[in-house]
Amino acid sequence: MTKPTPSAAELDTLLIDWIDEDGHIAAINDVEARELGIEVTGSLPLERVYSSASAQLLRAVARGEQSADASFPVWVNSARYNEIPMIASVLGDGSRGLAVVKQALSPSVLGIGPELIERVEILSQMIGAATEACWCIEFLEPVDTSLAEEEIVGRIFSNQSCWRACNEAMARLYRVPEGLDFNTQAVSRYFPDTNINRQMIRDLVRSNYRLDRAAAVDRRHDGSEMMVENDFRAAIKDGLLVRLWGTTRDIGPYKQREQQLSDRADTMLDILSATPDPILVISENGTVLAANPATEAAWGRSAEKILGRPIQQFVETRNATDKLRQAALDADESELDLGMISADDNREIWRFRSALMEGETRRYVLTARRKTKRRTRRTAEEAV
């Protein structure tokens, strides 16, 4: 028997969409568009309006693969990134396809306890309002986790999947245009099948589907690449991977800054290595923390015999550490002469300049130059 079509007055209070025979949303009424904050300009995937399980049921009904009860529960995605329980009925509507008529219901009608529905609402609101990008990939074709590693990796990228419950921060991170719902976009558009992303999924499989700070290269909506860091969790039922979820952070700026600092450090090391004068870094208590190659040549000791040792071991002058610290603090007396002891027990006077490095712990940069011996007047006359 053909079910009667609701009157126009009844339609004004119900959420209705029309599904074509391929299982896509072809149209929605004004009430649904207003309540869910969407607009249909072409066919939409069912997941734009419905949760994954509800979408699968309606798709099967539209294709004639499954019959529907007179009334049945569905979960509808709201504009606030949470899901609303509703009761639905399907009606044949001629050339317009299958009409799905819905009405929001209280938790008690659906047999859901108020505490449970409250928890769902709280979690949905927290995810929606979070400043960190939260995402979920639902596998419409679950992945068999008993397969070989490479087969699992391949199917994670190739099996049919969709975004679900991705929040506004996720849309901002990937620069999705205003008014476009991230959850309706193809997963592969933002998470492409690349070597670095495959390696991340291998790491995920090897870590038993729980992985933090996993680096990947994703794509923004405009196609530009973005280096990100992911935290992964998974839902596995009966040996099948049905869902991946987690958080994503853009680490591109940090990596760029890290590279800049690394490049700067390499440049400074090159400069220090080429400097002919000894340069050392000592701690507050006089321990040698760093030394350039000229230091080794000047006093005949390798770096292994200099680093980690008190500078006083190589200085004949007493209280050398105290004098170097004081020289760094006294702008007028930043230089002082110290008697240095070389590896062959030779003793020479070297002039040191000391500079304080500010930080959580004090360190001092020492630059040394062999003090030129004064020539006597007679020696000077003989040289003429």
matplotlib code that plots the C-alpha trace (Angstrom):
import matplotlib.pyplot as plt

x = [0.0, 1.3, 1.7, -0.2, 1.9, 1.9, -0.1, 1.6, 0.7, 2.4, 5.5, 6.0, 7.0, 9.1, 12.6, 12.4, 15.0, 14.6, 17.0, 17.6, 18.0, 21.8, 21.5, 22.3, 20.4, 18.8, 16.8, 15.8, 12.9, 13.3, 12.9, 15.8, 18.0, 17.4, 17.7, 20.9, 22.4, 22.9, 22.0, 21.6, 23.0, 23.6, 23.4, 25.0, 26.3, 24.0, 26.7, 26.3, 23.0, 23.1, 25.5, 27.4, 25.1, 21.9, 23.4, 24.2, 20.6, 19.0, 21.3, 20.3, 16.6, 16.9, 18.6, 16.0, 18.5, 16.6, 13.1, 12.5, 10.1, 7.1, 9.1, 12.8, 15.4, 18.1, 20.9, 21.1, 24.2, 23.5, 25.3, 27.0, 28.9, 26.8, 24.2, 20.5, 18.3, 15.2, 12.4, 12.1, 9.7, 10.3, 7.7, 7.7, 7.4, 7.2, 10.0, 11.4, 12.6, 12.3, 11.2, 12.7, 10.5, 12.0, 11.1, 13.3, 12.4, 13.2, 15.8, 13.0, 11.1, 14.2, 14.9, 18.1, 18.7, 18.9, 22.3, 23.7, 22.2, 23.6, 27.1, 26.8, 25.8, 28.6, 31.2, 29.9, 29.9, 33.4, 34.7, 32.9, 34.3, 37.8, 40.6, 42.6, 41.6, 39.6, 38.8, 37.3, 37.6, 34.8, 35.5, 32.4, 34.4, 36.1, 39.7, 40.6, 43.4, 44.4, 45.9, 49.6, 50.9, 51.3, 47.8, 46.3, 48.2, 46.9, 43.3, 43.3, 44.0, 41.8, 38.8, 35.7, 35.7, 34.3, 35.0, 32.8, 32.4, 35.3, 35.1, 35.4, 39.1, 39.7, 38.0, 40.1, 43.3, 42.8, 41.4, 38.0, 36.0, 33.3, 30.0, 31.5, 31.2, 34.5, 32.7, 31.3, 34.7, 36.7, 39.2, 41.9, 41.7, 43.3, 45.0, 46.7, 48.3, 52.0, 55.1, 55.4, 51.8, 52.1, 55.0, 53.0, 50.2, 52.8, 53.9, 50.3, 49.8, 53.0, 52.0, 48.7, 46.7, 47.6, 50.2, 51.1, 53.0, 53.1, 54.4, 52.5, 52.2, 48.6, 47.0, 44.9, 41.7, 43.6, 46.1, 49.1, 51.1, 51.1, 53.3, 51.2, 51.5, 48.7, 47.6, 45.8, 43.3, 41.2, 38.0, 38.4, 35.3, 35.6, 39.0, 37.8, 39.1, 35.9, 37.1, 40.2, 40.1, 42.4, 43.8, 46.0, 48.4, 50.2, 53.9, 55.2, 56.1, 57.9, 59.8, 60.7, 61.9, 63.8, 65.5, 66.4, 68.0, 69.8, 71.2, 72.2, 74.0, 75.8, 76.9, 78.2, 80.0, 81.7, 82.8, 84.1, 85.9, 87.7, 88.6, 92.3, 92.0, 90.9, 87.3, 85.8, 82.5, 82.6, 79.9, 79.5, 81.8, 84.5, 83.8, 84.6, 81.4, 82.6, 85.8, 86.7, 89.5, 91.9, 91.8, 93.1, 96.0, 96.9, 97.4, 98.1, 95.1, 92.3, 88.7, 88.2, 90.9, 89.4, 85.6, 84.0, 87.1, 87.7, 89.5, 91.8, 93.5, 95.0, 95.7, 98.7, 97.1, 95.2, 91.5, 91.1, 87.4, 86.6, 88.7, 87.0, 83.5, 84.5, 85.9, 82.6, 80.7, 83.1, 82.9, 86.1, 88.1, 86.7, 90.3, 92.8, 96.0, 96.3, 99.3, 98.3, 99.9, 100.1, 100.1, 104.0, 104.1, 105.1, 103.8, 102.7, 100.7, 97.4, 95.1, 91.4, 88.3, 85.2, 81.5, 78.5, 75.8, 72.4, 70.0, 68.5, 72.1, 75.0, 77.7, 80.8, 82.3, 86.1, 88.2, 92.0, 95.0, 98.6, 100.1, 102.9, 106.2, 107.5, 110.8, 113.5, 115.0, 118.3, 116.5, 114.6, 117.9, 119.5, 116.5, 117.1]
y = [0.0, 3.5, 5.7, 9.0, 12.1, 14.6, 17.8, 21.1, 22.2, 19.2, 19.7, 23.2, 21.6, 18.6, 18.2, 16.6, 15.7, 13.8, 11.0, 9.8, 6.2, 6.4, 7.3, 11.0, 13.9, 15.8, 18.4, 19.5, 21.6, 25.0, 23.7, 21.3, 23.8, 26.3, 23.9, 22.2, 25.2, 23.7, 24.5, 22.0, 23.3, 19.8, 16.3, 15.8, 12.7, 11.3, 11.8, 15.6, 15.2, 11.8, 9.9, 7.1, 4.3, 6.2, 7.1, 3.5, 2.5, 5.2, 4.5, 0.8, 1.7, 4.2, 1.5, -1.0, -3.2, -3.0, -2.2, 0.4, 0.2, 2.6, 4.7, 4.3, 6.3, 8.3, 10.6, 13.9, 16.2, 19.6, 22.9, 22.8, 19.6, 17.4, 14.7, 15.0, 11.9, 11.9, 9.6, 9.2, 7.8, 7.2, 8.0, 7.6, 11.0, 10.2, 11.7, 13.5, 10.2, 9.0, 11.6, 11.1, 12.9, 13.5, 15.0, 15.5, 13.4, 13.4, 10.8, 8.8, 8.2, 6.7, 4.6, 6.6, 7.6, 11.3, 10.9, 9.2, 11.9, 14.6, 13.1, 12.9, 16.6, 17.6, 15.8, 17.1, 20.6, 20.3, 18.9, 21.6, 24.4, 23.1, 25.3, 22.2, 20.5, 17.3, 14.8, 11.4, 9.1, 6.6, 3.6, 2.8, -0.2, -1.4, -2.6, -6.1, -5.8, -9.5, -8.7, -8.1, -4.7, -3.3, -4.5, -2.7, 0.5, 0.3, -0.2, 2.6, 4.9, 3.1, 1.8, 4.1, 6.4, 9.8, 12.5, 12.5, 15.0, 17.2, 20.5, 24.1, 24.3, 21.5, 23.5, 26.6, 24.6, 23.3, 26.7, 25.3, 28.2, 29.7, 27.9, 24.7, 21.7, 20.0, 16.7, 16.5, 16.7, 13.7, 12.3, 12.0, 15.7, 16.6, 13.3, 12.1, 8.8, 9.8, 8.0, 10.0, 9.5, 5.8, 5.6, 7.2, 4.6, 1.9, 3.3, 3.4, -0.3, -1.3, 0.7, -1.2, 1.7, 4.2, 6.8, 10.3, 13.1, 11.4, 13.7, 13.8, 16.1, 17.0, 19.3, 22.4, 23.0, 25.0, 22.1, 23.6, 21.3, 21.6, 19.7, 18.5, 16.4, 13.9, 12.0, 8.8, 6.5, 3.7, 1.7, -1.9, -4.2, -8.0, -7.5, -4.7, -1.1, 1.0, 4.3, 6.5, 9.7, 12.2, 15.7, 17.6, 20.4, 22.6, 22.2, 23.9, 27.3, 25.4, 23.3, 26.4, 28.1, 25.0, 24.8, 28.5, 28.0, 24.9, 26.8, 29.7, 27.3, 25.6, 29.0, 30.0, 26.7, 27.3, 30.8, 29.5, 26.7, 29.1, 31.6, 31.4, 32.5, 30.0, 30.4, 28.6, 28.5, 27.9, 27.4, 29.4, 27.0, 27.2, 23.9, 24.0, 23.4, 24.1, 24.9, 25.6, 23.8, 26.7, 25.9, 22.4, 23.8, 26.5, 24.4, 21.0, 19.2, 17.4, 18.4, 15.2, 16.4, 19.9, 19.5, 18.8, 19.8, 22.9, 25.6, 26.0, 22.8, 24.5, 27.9, 28.7, 31.9, 31.3, 31.9, 32.0, 31.3, 34.1, 36.5, 35.6, 36.0, 39.4, 40.5, 39.7, 41.8, 44.7, 46.5, 48.4, 45.3, 42.8, 41.7, 40.0, 38.0, 34.4, 32.1, 29.1, 25.6, 23.7, 19.9, 19.9, 21.9, 25.1, 28.2, 31.4, 34.5, 34.7, 37.7, 36.7, 38.6, 37.4, 37.9, 36.8, 34.7, 35.4, 32.5, 30.2, 29.2, 31.6, 30.8, 32.8, 33.1, 33.4, 34.6, 34.2, 35.7, 35.0, 38.1, 39.6, 39.9, 43.4, 43.9, 45.7, 48.9, 47.1, 44.4, 46.9, 48.7, 45.5, 44.7, 48.0]
z = [0.0, -0.9, 2.2, 2.0, 1.4, 4.3, 3.9, 3.3, 6.8, 8.3, 6.2, 7.7, 11.0, 9.8, 8.5, 5.1, 2.4, -0.8, -1.7, -5.3, -6.4, -6.1, -2.4, -2.6, -1.1, -4.0, -2.1, 1.4, 2.6, 4.2, 7.8, 7.4, 5.7, 8.5, 11.3, 10.0, 8.4, 5.0, 1.4, -1.4, -4.7, -6.1, -4.8, -1.4, 0.3, 3.0, 5.5, 5.2, 7.1, 8.8, 11.0, 9.3, 10.5, 9.6, 6.2, 5.4, 6.3, 4.2, 1.3, 1.3, 1.5, -1.4, -3.6, -2.7, -0.9, 2.4, 3.6, 6.3, 9.2, 9.3, 11.8, 12.8, 14.7, 12.9, 14.0, 12.3, 12.2, 13.4, 12.5, 15.9, 15.2, 17.4, 16.5, 17.2, 17.7, 15.4, 14.3, 10.6, 8.0, 4.3, 1.7, -2.1, -3.8, -7.5, -9.6, -6.6, -5.2, -1.6, 1.0, 4.4, 7.0, 10.4, 13.7, 16.8, 19.7, 23.4, 24.7, 26.5, 23.3, 21.7, 24.8, 25.5, 29.2, 29.9, 31.4, 28.3, 26.0, 28.2, 28.0, 24.2, 24.1, 26.4, 24.4, 21.1, 22.5, 23.8, 20.5, 18.5, 20.7, 21.0, 19.7, 18.6, 15.4, 16.1, 13.5, 12.9, 9.8, 9.5, 7.2, 5.2, 4.2, 7.4, 7.2, 8.1, 10.7, 10.3, 6.9, 6.3, 7.3, 3.8, 2.8, 5.9, 5.0, 1.4, 2.4, 4.9, 2.0, -0.6, 1.2, 1.1, 4.1, 5.2, 7.7, 10.7, 13.6, 12.5, 14.4, 13.3, 14.3, 11.8, 9.0, 9.9, 10.0, 6.5, 5.3, 4.2, 2.7, 4.9, 4.5, 3.2, 5.6, 6.1, 6.9, 3.4, 1.7, 0.5, 3.0, 0.3, -0.4, 2.9, 3.8, 0.6, -0.1, 0.0, 1.1, 4.4, 5.2, 4.5, 6.8, 9.5, 9.1, 9.3, 12.6, 13.7, 12.8, 14.6, 17.7, 17.9, 16.5, 19.2, 18.2, 19.3, 17.7, 14.3, 11.6, 8.2, 5.2, 4.6, 2.0, 2.7, 0.8, -1.9, -2.4, -0.6, 1.6, 5.3, 7.8, 10.7, 13.8, 14.7, 17.7, 16.6, 18.3, 16.7, 17.0, 16.1, 16.2, 15.5, 14.0, 11.7, 11.8, 11.6, 12.8, 13.3, 15.3, 16.9, 16.9, 14.4, 14.8, 12.2, 13.0, 9.9, 11.6, 14.4, 11.9, 9.9, 13.1, 14.1, 10.7, 10.9, 14.3, 13.1, 10.1, 12.3, 14.7, 11.8, 10.5, 13.9, 14.3, 10.9, 12.0, 15.3, 13.7, 11.3, 14.1, 14.8, 18.4, 21.2, 22.2, 25.2, 27.1, 30.8, 33.4, 36.6, 38.5, 35.7, 33.9, 30.2, 28.2, 24.7, 22.8, 19.2, 17.3, 17.9, 21.6, 20.9, 18.8, 21.2, 24.3, 22.7, 24.2, 22.4, 23.0, 25.1, 27.5, 27.8, 27.9, 31.2, 33.2, 35.3, 33.4, 36.5, 35.5, 32.6, 34.2, 36.4, 37.7, 41.0, 41.3, 37.5, 37.5, 40.0, 38.0, 34.7, 36.2, 37.6, 34.3, 32.6, 35.1, 35.0, 31.7, 32.3, 33.2, 30.7, 29.9, 32.1, 31.7, 32.7, 32.7, 30.6, 30.9, 27.7, 27.3, 27.1, 30.4, 28.6, 30.3, 28.5, 29.2, 27.4, 27.4, 27.9, 27.2, 29.2, 28.3, 30.2, 28.4, 30.1, 30.5, 33.1, 34.0, 33.7, 31.2, 30.1, 26.6, 26.8, 23.9, 24.3, 22.5, 23.2, 24.8, 22.7, 24.6, 24.8, 23.0, 24.9, 23.4, 22.7, 20.9, 18.8, 17.9, 16.9, 14.6, 12.7]

ax = plt.figure().add_subplot(projection="3d")
ax.plot(x, y, z, "-o")
ax.set_aspect("equal")
plt.show()
